[in-house]
């Protein structure tokens, strides 16, 4: 079937879908589930026969919106906060998973740039971290504790100050996405190049493992959260640059609403990272290897599961729910 005929044949049905999605036509959960199955069938057909057309983009968006609406109408949780983290954010992460891939590609690429720059330019680390910080860290290395800087100040003071700083960095990483994603790209790139140079600095001075045991106790959640905030910033930027079938203003409204929810979801992880940095990291040098390594693996596992694995589990459950109806 030619694409124009396919569109003409299904146009009225898709209009009904739009009315259901935006609340102009009331549908119960079972009817929505049935609409979702029909939409997935149309989307599969379009992906097979018209893979590069705007029809695929349009149908994919409708399917994702119905997908979210099913859960909103079928949810039983009275606690909206539970629903937000249990269902809504994972659905959004699944919907926008390609932007997460872009954020990770940027992360690994720019960390590598930082490592290479630090290796081949002796002055690069001082340029990035400042002479004062480098000299202080060299003194700490001589004393046998390369991450002693994390032990300065009080526990609560460090926790509050570090958390506020990380929240500001995350907010910049996200909100600068309004500049077509370029602001997000710059903030993320700057932080990741610094991270790469920072870690190579410790490697160069033979204390890489000691630094890892300290930095990544809190860094697993802190750095991963920045990657998610970068994802949110890219979504925001893309909603402006690539409105698809929507007007640019409507595309921005949808992109802002969805990306802001993803950004908000990082707060518990950023706060947890601040707590770990203020209360736990300072004792890393005295911890047995199994304990510091265990904390790193557990924190990394929790945030990785939530953003990388759990969205697919929620998506699968929705598909099974739709088919059973």
Protein Blocks (a to p, Z undefined) as FASTA:
>chain_A
ZZklmmmmmmmmmmmmmmmmnopaccdfklmmmmmmmmmmmmmmmmmmmmmbmklmmmmm
mmmmmmmmmmmmmpcbfblklmmmmmmmmmmmmmmmmmmmmmmmmmmmmmmmmmmmmmmm
mklmmmmnopklmmmmmmmmmnopaklmmmgcjfklmmmmmmmmmmmmmmmmmmmmmnno
mmmmmmmmmmmmmmmmmmmmmmmnopmmmmmmmmmmmmmmmmmmmmmmmmmmmmmmmmmm
mnojacfklmmmmmmmmmmmmmmmmmmmmmmmmmmmmmmmmmmmmpcfklmmmmmmmmmm
mmmmmmmmmmmmmmmmmmmmmmmZZ
